[in-house]
Every structure is written in structure tokens, then in C-alpha cells.
Amino acid sequence: MAVTVRIPPPLRELVGQQAEVAGAGQTVKEVLADLERQYPGLRERIYDDSGKLRRFVNVYVNDEDIRFLQSEDTPLQEGDLVSIIPAIAGG
């Protein structure tokens, strides 16, 4: 199943400077694994050493934070939009 994944500017160097890429999978976890197959090096930028999404990386499916859904097990449907959004701190 194909979905569109929005890539934030800090990660675009890994995906040929594209703002959006296609990913395949039934869940967020499967789509992120598919992106790593397509664009090696992406995983280490969004996952920590224990294999969990980094604290400062937020993932949304159709504008819904996956932390309030089923986390990486959130099911996807054809045409869904997955957004990878790094948290921004400062002041």
C-alpha cells in the first residue's frame, strides 16, 4: 500500500532533496522500514540506539500524532499522508 511521506528539511539530504517521497507498508513502522531500504541512513537519524523513535522526532498520520494513536503500529490506508517532524526547541 502506497502512502506519501513528508520529509523535513534536515533529512532531505538523504532523500535527494525531495520534500515528499512514496513509502509502502501497512503500518507506520513498515513505511519507515521501507524508507530505510530506499534511502539508507534515514533510520539512524530518526531512531535511537535502542530502536525507538527519537524523542525529538514526531510522526503524524493525516495530521494525527501517532503517540495518540497506536504509535508505530498505527495502521495506514492507501493515500495516507505520513509526516516526519522534528521538534524545535529554543527561545
N, C-alpha and C positions, 0 to 999 in steps of 0.2 A: 504494500500500500504506500502510495507516494504522498508526502507532505512537503510543505515549504518550511525551511528553517532560516530565520533571520540571524545573520551573523553580525556581532558588534564590531565597530572599527578596530579595536585592539586584536581581534582574531582574524581579520580579513587577510592578513599576510599569508595565513595558512591555507586559504581557500581561493587563491588567485585574485584577491581584492574584490571578490563578489559580496554584495550586501545580502543576497539570498541564494541558497542552494537547495537542491532537492535531496530529500532523505527518504529511506524506506524502512518500514517497521510497523509492528502492531502496537508498540508502546514507546514511550519517551526513551527508555533505556535502549531499546532496539534501534531507534533512529540515531541516537548518539553513537552507538557502536558502529552503525553504518557510516556515519560521517567520519569516524576514525579510520575505517577501511578506505574511504575515498580520499581523505586528507590526513595522512599520518602526522602525528604531533598534536592534533587537536585535543585528544584525551588528556594529555598531561597538563594542559592549560585549564581544563575545566574540572578535573578530578584531583583529589589529594592522594597521598601515598597509600591511604587505606582503602581507596576505591570509592570514596563518597564524593558527591559534588562538593566543590569548594564552597565555603561559607559565603564568599562574596559573589558567587555565581547564582543568578536567579534564572529559572526556566519557566516560561509561560506557554500554555496551550490556549490559543484563541483568547488571549488577554486574561487567563486564569492562572494564578500562581500554582505550580504543581505541588507545592508544600501543603496547599489546602485541598488538593485533590487526592491522588493516590501516589504522590511522589513520582519516582521514575517508572513505576508500574502503571501510570496513567495511560489508559487505552487511547489510541488515536483512530481517526477516521480519515478516509480519502479526502484530501484537500485541506486538512487542518493546517494551522499556522503555529509553528513552534518558534519561540523567540528566546535566544540566549542573551541575557542582560547582566553585565557586570554591575555590582553595587558600586555606587560612587560615594566616597566619604570626603569630608573636608569642611571647611568653614571659614 
